[in-house]
Amino acid sequence: MKHMKYKHIVFDIDGTLIDTEYAVINSLIKTITEITGRAPQYESLKFALGITGRNAWLPKYPQVLKK
């Protein structure tokens, strides 16, 4: 097995180091649009930032979890 050349890897799960809001929200818009055929507004998905995927989807888009 090949060894990695890095001693440490940093995970920025909550967006503290890098602001990932734009990428996360636009990914949600694309996914919801593909599944439901309706594109949600950017602002309407900000509630999903910082919570688990299941908790983000379930309140407004339960059909997404069935796929």
C-alpha positions as CSV (number, residue, x, y, z in Angstrom):
1,M,0.0,0.0,0.0
2,K,1.3,3.5,-0.9
3,H,1.7,5.9,2.0
4,M,0.2,9.4,1.8
5,K,2.7,12.2,1.9
6,Y,0.5,14.2,4.3
7,K,0.9,14.0,8.1
8,H,-2.5,15.6,8.8
9,I,-5.8,16.1,7.1
10,V,-8.3,18.7,8.2
11,F,-12.0,18.2,7.8
12,D,-14.1,21.4,7.7
13,I,-17.4,19.9,8.4
14,D,-19.2,23.0,9.7
15,G,-17.8,25.5,7.3
16,T,-15.6,27.2,9.8
17,L,-12.5,27.3,7.6
18,I,-14.1,27.6,4.2
19,D,-17.5,29.1,3.4
20,T,-19.3,26.3,1.6
21,E,-22.7,27.8,1.7
22,Y,-22.9,28.5,-2.1
23,A,-21.8,25.0,-3.0
24,V,-24.1,23.3,-0.6
25,I,-27.2,25.3,-1.4
26,N,-26.7,25.0,-5.2
27,S,-26.2,21.2,-4.8
28,L,-29.5,21.1,-2.9
29,I,-31.2,23.1,-5.6
30,K,-30.0,20.8,-8.4
31,T,-30.9,17.6,-6.5
32,I,-34.4,18.9,-5.5
33,T,-35.1,20.1,-9.0
34,E,-34.1,16.8,-10.6
35,I,-36.3,14.8,-8.2
36,T,-39.3,17.1,-7.9
37,G,-39.2,19.0,-11.2
38,R,-39.5,22.3,-9.2
39,A,-36.5,24.5,-8.4
40,P,-36.6,25.9,-4.8
41,Q,-35.4,29.4,-4.1
42,Y,-31.8,29.8,-2.7
43,E,-33.0,31.5,0.4
44,S,-35.6,28.8,1.2
45,L,-32.8,26.3,1.6
46,K,-30.6,28.1,4.1
47,F,-32.3,26.3,6.9
48,A,-30.4,23.2,5.8
49,L,-26.9,24.6,6.6
50,G,-25.3,23.0,9.6
51,I,-27.7,20.1,10.1
52,T,-27.7,16.5,9.0
53,G,-28.9,15.6,5.5
54,R,-31.9,13.6,6.8
55,N,-33.0,16.5,9.0
56,A,-32.5,19.0,6.1
57,W,-34.6,17.0,3.6
58,L,-37.4,15.6,5.7
59,P,-39.4,18.7,6.7
60,K,-39.9,20.1,3.2
61,Y,-38.9,17.3,0.7
62,P,-39.9,13.9,2.2
63,Q,-40.1,12.4,-1.3
64,V,-36.3,12.9,-1.7
65,L,-35.6,10.4,1.0
66,K,-37.7,7.8,-0.7
67,K,-35.5,7.7,-3.8
